[in-house]
Every structure is written in C-alpha cells, then in structure tokens.
Amino acid sequence: MHSFWIIFKQAFLTKAKTKSFIITTVIVCAAFFLLANLSNIIEAFQGNDEEANVLHVIDNSGELVPALQQQLTMSNSDTQAMPTDLTEQQLKEGISERTIESYLVLEQEGQLSARYVSESANEMGSGADIEQAVQSLQTAVTAETMGLDNNEVSQLFLPASFEREAISESSKSQEELSQARGLVYILIMIIYVAVIYYPNMIAMEVATEKSSRVMEILISSVSPVKHMFAKIAGIGTLGILQMLVFGLAGFTAIKTAGTNLSEGAFSVFGFSDVKISTFLFAVLFFLLGYFLYAVLAALLGSLVSRTEDVQQLMLPMMFLIIIASFIAFSGISVPEAKFVTISSYIPFFAPLVMFLRVGMLDIPLWEPLLSIAIMLVTIGILGWFGARVYRGGVLMYGSSQSLKDIRKAIRLGENK
C-alpha cells in the first residue's frame, strides 16, 4: 500500500505543479470574477454621463413628447425624452462628435410614425425601449381618436390566459423546466469538459513515462495494476480539487459582486431554487464518468510509446464522449424522448444523459440507481480488462497506433 500512495502523490503533485494546470486554474477563476462583475465594469467605463440617457425628440406637433415620456416612465426606462430645436443636420453632427447618443423624429399624419437615429444599428437592444414606448403611444393616440377610455383600451389589449399542463408523471411544469434547463446545461458542460480533460491527462502521463523509459523502473518495483489505479486516483483527486476551487471562486465572485441569484441571468439558470439532489447527482455522475473514461484512457495510453500517438489512439474514446454530449444537449429540449431514455442506460452515455433526465424530469429513484449500478459493473469489468491490457501495454515499445495491439498487450501481460 505504501507504493500505491507514493505513485498517487507523484501523479497528483506532478500535474498540480505544471504551468498549464496552474495557468488554466487561474484563468478560469479570473473569468468567474470578470463575468460576475461585468455589469459593474461596463458601468465604470461608461461613467455617469447623464447625456447618454437623454433622447432628443423632433416633434413638430409639440404635443407628443410628454406622452412619450409618460410611456417611457411606465416601462421603467431610464431614457429621458426632451424636445429639441436643433435641426437634423445639427443632431447628426452631434452624434458624430459623440456629444449626442441618439435622436427621434416623431410625425403624426393620421398615423403616428417615428424614426430613431443613432451611431450604429448593431448595438445590442438599440432603441428597443423607445420603440416599445412609441408603439404604446400610437395605441393611446388611436384610442383617443376613437373616443375609447382607458378601461376600454386595457380590455382591448388584455392578453389571453394560456397555461401549459403535462399529464406525464415524470414531466415538470414549464416554470420548473425553464429554471432547471440552464443549470442542467451548465453542469452537463462541466461534466463533459472534465470527462475529456482528466482522462486525457492520464493517457498523456502514462505515455510520457514510457517515452522517457521511467516506466521500466516503476514496474520493476510496483505492479502495473497498482500503478494504473494509483494514477487514476491521483489525477481524479486533483480534478475534484480543481472543481472545488472553481466552485469556490464562482461563489466568491457572485457574493463579492453583490449579485442576487434570483435576479437577472441567474434567475434563468434557477440557481436560487436548485435542489441539493441535483448537485449530488452531478458530483456522482462526474465521478462515475471520470473513472469510466479514466480506466479506458489508461488502457489506451499504455499502448503507445510516444505522446504524439496518444490523441490518435484516443479518438474512439473521444467519439463516445462527443456522441454522449450530442444526445444530452439535444435532449435538453425533449428530455422525455425515447432515444434519451434508452441512451441513459448505456454506460458510456449515462454520465451526461442520465444526469440530464434527473435534472429535467421527475423520474423514479430506481432509474438513476439502475443506471449507476450498470456503470459500476461496467467500471469493474473495464478495470479488470484494462488492468490486463495495462500490465502488458506498459512493456510495449515502438509505433502503436491501432487498437489491434490490445491483444498483443494482453498476451505480453500473461507471459510476464
């Protein structure tokens, strides 16, 4: 057991001290703080220029600006509509010189028409609140022309009551689905990246040791099987630690930015109403997915002698992960689809797809437990088979870019 912990510590520390690992961790943590404070940063660069919220309005009638301002106030817009005596040419020059943000031309000849002018039409949400206010103003002007009172106008534009109801026992309400969808999408992305990143790290580590002939010294003092599982456990622990750092950085960034998890974009992701069971299943499927693909990666990494050959030999594993991600991401909109249900019991797809079903549906507990049991059995079988391949694979040198070498590795391991 002493040799196991030595290799475990070596695998953990070797990767933890690499520049790529440290830089990646720092960049991701910094990205969390940047995204959490993005609105504050934008406001800091924009400053408190009051002119940015002023809308210069050319109104020949002289009566529409107060009504337009009333509509802007009702829609909670910060824009202040102001009548102007400047000509259009002077206003355009002001926009070019950055002294004026935009202006609006209102004309009423039977029907109200408006022309909004700004520097660029590509600005996100450019003039959206103003357009909505003008539409409301047109409705008010038309209602006044037709002699309708405010009560009649409100009844005319009253939206119909429309509710969605699902009879499936596993289906959640539309509100619950909307809240769960964003969170499940993010967690699936995290599991997907982790399942690719950490097993690939194991394969590269094994190939590096073989290319430097360090492997020959290692297997002379410790069994290849113990060596394989020590590496898997070491890098797996490193992955868990890195995920905890990311989670702590994200939580700290949100708290220090003063962001409310029930407001803005976070309300869409449903972070404020998330169930603890969802996170527990996320952690569980992350660990199961990691160990499943880590054993497979160690097996494949033991077959190559050069790090250049690792990516080519790992293509079949990458295809499995990509297919699982396609099923999971496409299943977010249709979580009850038959292809999603069936693939959630396939071990190589289950970490992503079954987690999708757990997050998006109210399924019986036995379904995820059955999928977990199938994965555990698969990990056990793959671990036993991987150990046989690994025992002989670490002794193989030379060009190896084919899965046919698995049989050769097993034979070599049996003769050892």
Salt bridges, closest charged atoms under 4 A:
GLU51 OE2 - HIS56 NE2 2.92
GLU88 OE2 - ARG115 NH2 2.73
GLU119 OE2 - ARG98 NH2 3.11
GLU205 OE1 - LYS15 NZ 3.62
GLU205 OE2 - LYS231 NZ 3.45
GLU209 OE1 - HIS227 NE2 3.21
GLU209 OE2 - LYS231 NZ 2.76
GLU216 OE2 - ARG213 NH1 2.80
ASP309 OD1 - ARG306 NH2 3.11
GLU367 OE1 - ARG357 NH2 2.74
GLU414 OE2 - ARG388 NH2 2.38
